Amino acid sequence: MAAPTVEGAAVTALRSVLHRVRQAAERSGRTQEQIRVVAVSKTKPVSLIRQVYDAGHRSFGENYVQEIVDKAPQLPEDIKWHFVGHLQSNKAKTLLGGVPNLDMVEGVGNEKIANHLDKAVSNLGRKPLKVLVQVNTSGEESKSGIDPSSCLGIVEHVRLRCPNLEFAGLMTIGMPDYTSTPENFRVMDFSFRRAHVLLH
């Protein structure tokens, strides 16, 4: 009886998160539809993911290639999978070949990874893959991503030299900072504004 309790708790937690997202959207003058919640299911069993799926959720994230490649074929094809985190360039082909419904890679931090993804998408003949460029706003060596000063270069590389990738934005994993204006995200906002100028 323990497993249903855990799975029930996951659905309850999801509903709580979606409620808080709805409230935050209202406060900021946005609609809930403009915000995508990705349930990161790493290390969780397929049965639990299925429970959350059955509750209506469709976006899931994993950060280990072997784990997502193992799980994806066991679950419905209308799931929009996100690969979150550092991707080794030699795993790009395995990831794309094993997950046909991969919707996005969140964490392209250098041109080499972008090139490997672009080539894998082309070889498989699939539609362009959405990617987020990862920016290391905290300067921590333990975190992946490009230095903010080099952000525009990789955005331009993805947009101009990787026709099988779709630049979908920037991402970061900042240090915990609970002030009203976290430094990591001020850096990110500046990088985003510069990328936005490049895009238009």
Backbone as a ProteinNet text record, in pm:
[ID]
protein_1_A
[PRIMARY]
MAAPTVEGAAVTALRSVLHRVRQAAERSGRTQEQIRVVAVSKTKPVSLIRQVYDAGHRSFGENYVQEIVDKAPQLPEDIKWHFVGHLQSNKAKTLLGGVPNLDMVEGVGNEKIANHLDKAVSNLGRKPLKVLVQVNTSGEESKSGIDPSSCLGIVEHVRLRCPNLEFAGLMTIGMPDYTSTPENFRVMDFSFRRAHVLLH
[TERTIARY]
81.2	0	85.3	218	302.2	311.6	323.9	342.4	226.9	97.4	-10.5	-6.7	36.3	44.3	147.3	263.8	368.1	318.9	255.7	207.4	98.1	8.9	-94.2	-32.5	75.8	145.3	205.5	253.9	312	207	89.3	-18.8	-63.6	-72.4	-109	-5.6	122	229	220.1	191.2	177.1	63.7	-49.2	-163.4	-127.4	-52.1	-9.7	81.3	176.9	267.7	189.9	98.1	19.8	-66.1	-117.1	-196.1	-108.2	13.8	105.2	149.1	166	200.6	87	-35.4	-152	-157.7	-132.9	-134.3	-22.6	97.5	210.9	183.9	122	88.9	-8.2	-108.8	-207.4	-141.9	-51.6	16.2	102.1	158.1	247.9	177.4	46.2	-28.8	-13.3	30.1	44.9	-65.1	-79.6	-175	-99	-167.6	-103.1	-53.5	-120.9	-82.6	54.5	101	231.5	346.1	313.2	414.1	409.1	524.7	530.3	597	528.6	584.4	635.6	764.7	825.4	848	783.7	800.3	927.1	1031	1156.7	1142.9	1149.5	1116.5	1238.2	1356.4	1478.5	1471.7	1514.9	1517.4	1379.2	1273.4	1137	1094.5	1015.3	972.9	871	864.8	769.5	626.3	595.8	460	419.8	513.5	482.8	463.3	548.5	533.1	396.8	356.9	227.1	112.1	126.4	23.4	8.2	119.7	116.3	64.3	104.1	52.2	-100.2	-148.2	-293	-369.5	-297.6	-360.4	-363.5	-308	-317	-188.2	-78.1	48.3	117.6	183.9	246.2	394	448.8	590	672.8	770.5	855.6	1002	1087.8	1229.4	1313.8	1422.9	1521.5	1659.9	1757.4	1891.7	1999.3	1957.2	2050.7	2003	2091.8	2053.9	1997.8	2067.6	2021.1	1884	1858.9	1730.4	1615.7	1633.3	1525.9	1505.7	1615.8	1605.8	1533.1	1552	1482	1334.3	1303.4	1166.2	1074.4	1124.5	1038.5	957.3	1017.1	937.8	826.8	836	735.7	616.4	622.1	520.3	457.7	340.9	271	354.6	329.3	408.5	377.1	265.6	233.8	302.5	387.1	468.3	570.4	591	694.7	812.5	913.9	1030.8	1129.2	1186.7	1292.1	1416.3	1529.1	1654.2	1710.8	1726.7	1771.2	1909.3	1998.4	2130.6	2237.4	2354.8	2471.1	2458.5	2477.1	2474.7	2613.8	2668.2	2796.6	2773.5	2861.5	2840.6	2830.5	2900.9	2896	2765.6	2678.3	2549.1	2433.8	2462.3	2355.8	2279.9	2352	2289.2	2202.4	2252.3	2177	2048.4	2059.1	1943.6	1836.3	1873.5	1774.7	1719.2	1804.7	1757	1664.6	1686.9	1607.9	1481.5	1469	1352.2	1295.6	1214.7	1160.2	1075.3	1014.9	930.5	1005.2	1137.6	1216.4	1177.5	1130.7	1080.8	1188.5	1279	1376.2	1498	1612.5	1733.8	1761.9	1763.5	1786.9	1927.2	2017.3	2152.5	2259.4	2240.8	2347.3	2444.7	2563.2	2659.3	2781.9	2790.8	2903.6	2869.8	2951.8	2924.9	2937.3	3026.2	3045.5	2917.6	2850.9	2724.6	2619.6	2612.8	2516.7	2539.4	2665	2696.5	2657.2	2682.4	2647	2495.4	2422.5	2277	2224.6	2278.6	2235.7	2255.8	2371.4	2401.6	2309.8	2285	2197.8	2056	2004.8	1869.8	1864.4	1964.8	1970	1973.7	2057.4	2070	1941.4	1864.8	1739	1623.6	1645	1539.7	1418.8	1439.5	1328.5	1314.7	1203.3	1181.7	1287	1311.5	1412.3	1385.7	1493.8	1488.2	1504.4	1415.2	1427.5	1540.3	1619	1727.1	1729.3	1770.7	1799.7	1950.4	2005.9	2148.2	2166.2	2254.6	2278.7	2388.6	2356.1	2449.7	2489.2	2618.9	2667.6	2676.1	2566.6	2560.2	2627.9	2653.7	2712.9	2864.9	2921.6	3066.9	3123	3036	3081.9	3135.2	3253.2	3312.9	3233.5	3157.6	3080.9	2957.2	2924.4	2804.8	2842.9	2764	2787.6	2735.3	2763	2711	2821.1	2781.1	2875.3	2883.4	2998.1	3014.3	2919.9	2857.3	2764	2823	2953.2	3015.9	3022.6	3011.8	3017.2	2879.9	2778.3	2642.2	2596.7	2619.3	2573.5	2638.4	2764.1	2834	2768.7	2732.4	2671.4	2527.3	2456.5	2320.8	2327.8	2421.6	2438.2	2479	2566.2	2608.2	2488.7	2406.1	2288	2194.8	2170.5	2074.8	2124.3	2253.9	2304.2	2372.7	2426.5	2504	2443.5	2332.1	2267.9	2122.7	2100.9	1966.5	1865.9	1915.2	1824.8	1793.5	1840.2	1809.9	1728.3	1639.8	1559.4	1595.6	1658.6	1693.3	1564	1544.2	1419	1438.8	1562.4	1585	1709.9	1723.1	1837.4	1792.2	1883	1854.5	1977	1954.1	2064.6	2025.9	2126.3	2106.8	2190.9	2127.9	2200.2	2221.9	2303.4	2321.1	2195.2	2162.6	2046.9	2061.9	1960.9	1963.7	1818.9	1776	1634.4	1603.2	1693	1663.1	1559.9	1505	1404.2	1464.3	1594.8	1661.4	1788.5	1776.3	1893.7	1996	2122.1	2229	2236.9	2224.5	2234	2131	2013.3	1906.9	1913.2	1981	2009.2	2106.6	2206.2	2300.8	2226	2134.6	2058.4	1970.4	1909	1822.7	1904.3	2025.2	2111.5	2147.3	2181.7	2216	2096.6	1977.5	1856.5	1829	1844.7	1818	1915	2040.3	2136.5	2101.1	2058.2	2018.1	1893.2	1801.4	1677.5	1708	1805	1846.6	1901	1979.4	2035.8	1926.2	1819.7	1714.4	1624.8	1627.6	1533.1	1601.7
-120.4	0	126.5	112.7	232.2	304.5	229	292.4	384.2	342.1	433.3	562.7	555.6	675.7	772.4	718.9	803.2	864.5	783.2	833.1	936.7	912.2	1010.5	1141.2	1131.5	1251.2	1328.9	1259.1	1327	1408.6	1352.5	1423.9	1543.2	1523.1	1633.3	1745.2	1708.3	1808.4	1883.7	1810.7	1874.7	1976.8	1937.5	2030.2	2154.9	2136.6	2249.5	2343.6	2286.6	2367.5	2443.6	2376.4	2441.7	2554	2534.9	2639.4	2762	2737.8	2848.7	2919	2841.9	2900.7	2990.8	2942.8	3022.2	3154.2	3147.7	3268.5	3365.3	3311.1	3395.2	3458.8	3382.7	3435.6	3552.2	3535.7	3642.1	3768.3	3749.6	3864.5	3940.4	3867.9	3931.4	3973.9	3952.4	3993	3899.6	3777	3678.2	3573.6	3491.8	3380.8	3253.9	3160.1	3034.1	2959.9	2979.5	2911.3	2956.1	3072.4	3121.9	3057.5	2976.5	2917.1	2765.5	2704.5	2558.8	2501.9	2411.2	2342.3	2206.8	2183.3	2055.9	1976.3	1860.2	1773.2	1690.6	1721.8	1648.2	1516.4	1408.7	1276.2	1187.3	1246.9	1166.3	1079.3	958	852.3	803.1	858.5	815.2	701.8	606.6	493.4	534.8	455.1	479.2	482.7	399.5	395.2	529.3	598	728.3	833.8	829.9	922.7	901.8	775.2	743.8	801.3	797.1	852.8	1003.5	1073.9	1218.7	1246	1162.5	1173.4	1157.3	1056.7	1031.6	1146	1225.4	1343.4	1461.6	1442.2	1544.2	1614.4	1581.6	1651.7	1586.5	1670	1616.4	1650.5	1739	1777.9	1719.1	1635.9	1570.9	1591.2	1596.7	1616.1	1508.1	1476.6	1381.6	1440.1	1401.3	1454.9	1347.4	1222.3	1115.5	1051.8	1044.6	993.2	852	762.8	624.5	613.3	697.4	691.7	735.5	843.7	890	793.7	736.7	640.5	513.6	475	358.1	386.4	503.8	535.5	573.3	653.9	709.7	604.6	490.6	392.5	325.5	335.1	272	363.1	485	585	640.3	704.6	755	850.3	846.3	924.1	1073.3	1112.4	1255.5	1330.2	1259.6	1328.7	1415.3	1536.3	1624.9	1614.3	1538.3	1515.6	1630.7	1667.1	1768.1	1700	1719.3	1674.7	1795.5	1784.4	1898.5	1869.2	1963.5	1944.7	1924.3	1887	1872.9	1749.5	1769.8	1660.1	1644.8	1523.6	1496.8	1486.3	1544.9	1549.2	1410	1312.2	1177.7	1104.2	1166.9	1104.3	1164.9	1264.1	1332	1235.3	1152.1	1058.2	957.3	905.9	810.8	873.4	996.3	1066.8	1086.5	1140.6	1169.6	1043.4	943.7	818.1	742.5	754.9	680	748.7	879.3	954.5	1037.3	975.1	1047.9	1168.4	1163.5	1275	1370.6	1378	1475.8	1614	1699.5	1831	1938.3	1922.9	2029.2	1976.1	2035.3	2012.5	2142.4	2134.4	2251.6	2242.7	2304.8	2303.1	2297.1	2363.7	2370	2477.3	2433.7	2525.9	2553	2489.2	2517.6	2476.6	2522.5	2497.5	2349.4	2277.3	2134.9	2056.2	2081	2011.7	2052.5	2180.8	2228	2157.4	2145.6	2081	1933.8	1863.7	1721.7	1703.2	1788.8	1781.2	1809.9	1912.7	1950.5	1834.1	1770.7	1658.5	1539.8	1509.9	1396.7	1420.4	1542	1574	1556.8	1607.2	1595.8	1450.1	1369.2	1227.7	1149.8	1189.4	1119.7	1173.7	1287.9	1346	1392.3	1431.1	1475.1	1626.6	1677.2	1822.3	1888.9	2018.9	2088.5	2073.4	2062.4	2042.9	2176.1	2205.3	2327.4	2311.3	2417.1	2414.5	2545.5	2534.8	2651.4	2659.2	2777.1	2797.4	2818.9	2740	2750.5	2851.1	2947.1	3051.9	3030.1	3026.8	3008.9	3146.9	3188.2	3322.5	3331.7	3217.7	3220.3	3212.9	3172.4	3160.1	3038.8	2947	2827.6	2723.8	2670.4	2570.5	2441	2414.6	2291	2293.8	2411.3	2423.2	2440.8	2377.2	2387.5	2520.9	2547.8	2667.4	2760.8	2851.6	2946.4	3071.6	3135.3	3261.7	3365.8	3449.6	3549.6	3634.4	3662.2	3745.3	3675.8	3542	3465.6	3419.2	3461.2	3415.3	3443.6	3565.8	3602.4	3517	3480.8	3400.7	3265.8	3197.7	3065	3076.6	3181.5	3203.3	3222	3304.1	3328.8	3201.1	3120.7	2994.1	2900.9	2887.3	2800.5	2850.5	2979.8	3035.7	3031.5	3054.2	3067.8	2943.4	2860	2746	2610.1	2609.8	2482.3	2484.9	2459	2470.5	2370.2	2267	2165.6	2189.5	2303.1	2341.1	2469.4	2481.2	2601.9	2666.7	2782.9	2854.2	2896.7	2848	2874.9	2966.4	3004.6	3095.3	3060.4	3125.9	3106.2	3040.7	2973.5	2914.8	2929.1	2924.3	2928.6	2852.6	2814.6	2758.9	2845.5	2940.8	3035	2980.8	3052.4	3019.7	3061.6	2994.2	3035.8	3181.8	3260.7	3403.7	3447.4	3473.3	3499.8	3648.5	3732.9	3875.1	3902.9	4023.3	4055.8	4072	4095.1	4108.1	4023.6	3891.6	3803.1	3839.3	3844	3883.9	3793	3660.3	3567.7	3599.7	3641.4	3665.2	3806.2	3899.3	4029.3	4007	3921.4	3886.9	3820.6	3730.4	3659	3754.7	3848.9	3946.3	4028.2	4068.1	4142.8	4058.1	3929.7	3839.8	3821	3808.1	3788.4	3910.1	4028.3	4150.6	4162	4124.6	4128.2	4025.2	3905.4	3801.8	3845.9	3913.7	3959.5	4060.1	4147.4	4244.8	4169.8	4064	3986	3919.5	3875.6	3801.9	3892	4021.8	4109	4216.1
0	0	0	19.4	27.8	-105.9	-217.1	-347.7	-386.6	-373.5	-408.7	-327.6	-200.5	-117.3	-174.2	-215.7	-273.6	-403.4	-487.9	-615.2	-595.3	-496.5	-465.5	-420.5	-344.4	-296.8	-413.1	-515.3	-631.6	-705	-721.6	-789.3	-705	-574.8	-484.8	-493	-495.7	-505.8	-638.5	-746.5	-877	-874.4	-819	-813.7	-732.3	-624.6	-541.7	-620.8	-695.3	-776.5	-883	-951.1	-1056.3	-999.6	-877.9	-812.6	-785.1	-735.1	-706.5	-835.6	-942	-1072	-1119.4	-1104.9	-1145.8	-1068.1	-938.1	-855.8	-896.8	-920.2	-960.7	-1097.3	-1186.8	-1319.4	-1306.9	-1223	-1203.7	-1147.1	-1050.9	-990.3	-1090.6	-1187	-1284.1	-1411.9	-1417.7	-1536.2	-1654.7	-1628.2	-1734.9	-1720.9	-1824	-1815.8	-1781.9	-1721.6	-1684.2	-1808.5	-1920.9	-2044.9	-2096.2	-2051.9	-2095	-2016.9	-1917.9	-1830.5	-1843.5	-1867.9	-1877.5	-1752.9	-1687	-1571.1	-1618.4	-1596.9	-1634.1	-1506	-1497.1	-1380.2	-1400.4	-1325	-1339.1	-1263.3	-1340.6	-1287	-1268.5	-1259.2	-1246.8	-1121.6	-1137.1	-1034.8	-993.9	-1050	-1014.9	-1107.2	-1055.4	-1137.7	-1243.8	-1349	-1457.5	-1403.8	-1304.8	-1249.7	-1189.7	-1124.9	-1066.9	-1176	-1279.2	-1391	-1456.3	-1469.8	-1531.5	-1448.8	-1317.8	-1229.4	-1253.7	-1263.6	-1287.5	-1429.5	-1523.6	-1660.8	-1661.7	-1590.9	-1586.1	-1521.3	-1440.8	-1379.5	-1476.8	-1596	-1699.9	-1737.8	-1670.2	-1699.3	-1818.7	-1902	-2023.3	-2040.3	-1960.9	-1975.6	-1861.7	-1898.3	-1799.6	-1836.3	-1735.6	-1758.8	-1693.6	-1759	-1706.3	-1729.6	-1644.8	-1666.8	-1684.4	-1702.3	-1737	-1866.1	-1964.7	-2095.9	-2086.6	-2014.1	-2008.6	-1944.1	-1845.9	-1776	-1866.7	-1940.4	-2028	-2145.2	-2194.3	-2304.3	-2259.2	-2133.9	-2080.3	-2054.6	-2003	-1962.2	-2078.5	-2171.2	-2276.4	-2352.4	-2394.6	-2470.5	-2388.4	-2255.4	-2169.2	-2140.8	-2192	-2159.5	-2286.7	-2275.8	-2394.9	-2479.7	-2610	-2704.8	-2702.8	-2638.5	-2638	-2523.2	-2447.6	-2346.4	-2418.6	-2367.4	-2418.9	-2323	-2365.7	-2281.8	-2293.1	-2179.9	-2174.7	-2116.7	-2182.9	-2121.7	-2050.4	-1918.8	-1838.5	-1780.8	-1793.2	-1736.2	-1841.8	-1794.1	-1881.4	-1969.5	-2099.1	-2195.3	-2254.9	-2246	-2310.2	-2459.8	-2538.1	-2682.6	-2744.5	-2688.2	-2745.8	-2713.3	-2632.8	-2600.2	-2680.8	-2764.3	-2838.9	-2929.6	-3002.1	-3094.4	-3018.7	-2906.9	-2825.2	-2772.3	-2724.6	-2669.5	-2775.6	-2889.2	-2993	-3056.5	-3073.9	-3131.5	-3038.5	-2908.5	-2811.5	-2765.3	-2793.7	-2746.3	-2862.4	-2948.5	-3063.8	-3024.6	-2905.2	-2861.3	-2767.2	-2785.5	-2709.8	-2759.9	-2669.3	-2707.4	-2696.1	-2598.1	-2575.6	-2500.3	-2530.5	-2451.5	-2378.4	-2247	-2163.7	-2106.1	-2174.8	-2123.7	-2229.5	-2345.7	-2444.6	-2398.5	-2358.8	-2300.7	-2385	-2502.2	-2590.5	-2733	-2825.6	-2967.9	-3002.9	-2934.8	-2965.3	-2942.7	-2830	-2802.4	-2904.5	-2935.8	-3036.2	-3169.4	-3210.9	-3338.3	-3337.9	-3227.1	-3219.2	-3222.6	-3152.4	-3156.1	-3296.2	-3358.2	-3493.2	-3590.5	-3582.1	-3672	-3644.5	-3517.9	-3482.7	-3531.8	-3516	-3564.6	-3715.2	-3785.1	-3930.9	-3975.6	-3911.8	-3949.6	-3927.3	-3825	-3795.7	-3879.2	-3943.3	-4026	-3947	-3822.7	-3739.2	-3745.1	-3695.1	-3695.6	-3607.3	-3629.4	-3548	-3398.6	-3324	-3179.7	-3108.6	-3015.8	-2936.1	-2834.2	-2818	-2719.6	-2641.7	-2515.6	-2434	-2417.4	-2432.2	-2407.5	-2258.1	-2198.4	-2054.8	-2026.2	-1938.8	-1900.4	-1755	-1728.1	-1591.5	-1526.1	-1464	-1406.1	-1269.8	-1207.7	-1073.4	-1076.7	-1191.4	-1202.9	-1130.9	-1088.9	-1016.8	-1115.3	-1086.9	-1175.4	-1177.9	-1071.8	-1064	-1153.5	-1207.3	-1290.6	-1437	-1522.5	-1666.5	-1716.9	-1841.5	-1904.5	-1949.7	-2035	-2093.8	-2007.9	-2008.7	-1937.7	-1999.5	-1918.2	-1972.2	-2084.1	-2076.7	-2179.7	-2315.2	-2316.3	-2441.8	-2487.9	-2416.6	-2443.2	-2586.7	-2633.4	-2766.8	-2874.6	-2854.2	-2953.6	-2975.6	-2867.4	-2884.8	-2934.6	-2892.8	-2945.9	-3097	-3140.1	-3283.3	-3356.1	-3293.9	-3354.8	-3375.2	-3271.6	-3281.5	-3391.4	-3393.3	-3488.8	-3633.4	-3654	-3790.2	-3845.1	-3756.4	-3804.1	-3770.4	-3700.7	-3663.3	-3711.7	-3840.6	-3897.3	-3841.3	-3773.8	-3718.7	-3571.6	-3519.3	-3381.6	-3382.9	-3285.1	-3270	-3136.7	-3142.7	-3020.2	-2951.6	-2827.5	-2755.4	-2635.3	-2606.2	-2493.8	-2415.8	-2300.5	-2212.3	-2083.4	-2015.9	-1885.2	-1796.5	-1666.5	-1571.7	-1445.6	-1370.5	-1236.7	-1144.7	-1083	-998.4	-858.2	-782.1	-641	-565.5	-455.3	-376.5	-333	-362.4	-329.4	-316.7	-195.3	-171.1	-157.9	-210.4	-211	-319.3	-321.1	-420.9	-560.4	-568.4	-698.3	-699.1	-712.1	-708.4	-816	-775.7	-867.3	-989.2	-968.6	-1081	-1187.9	-1145.1	-1242.1	-1300.7	-1233	-1295.6	-1411.6	-1389.4	-1496.1	-1611.2	-1576.6	-1678.9	-1757.7	-1689.7	-1756.9	-1856.9	-1817.1	-1907.3	-2029.5	-2005.9	-2116.8	-2208.8	-2149.1	-2229	-2316.6	-2259.1	-2335.9	-2454.5	-2432.7	-2542.3	-2649.8	-2606.9	-2703.2	-2778.2	-2708.9	-2770.6	-2881.8	-2857.1	-2960.5	-3081.7	-3057.5	-3166.5	-3249.8	-3181.4	-3249.7	-3333.7	-3309.2	-3379.3	-3462.5
[MASK]
++++++++++++++++++++++++++++++++++++++++++++++++++++++++++++++++++++++++++++++++++++++++++++++++++++++++++++++++++++++++++++++++++++++++++++++++++++++++++++++++++++++++++++++++++++++++++++++++++++++++

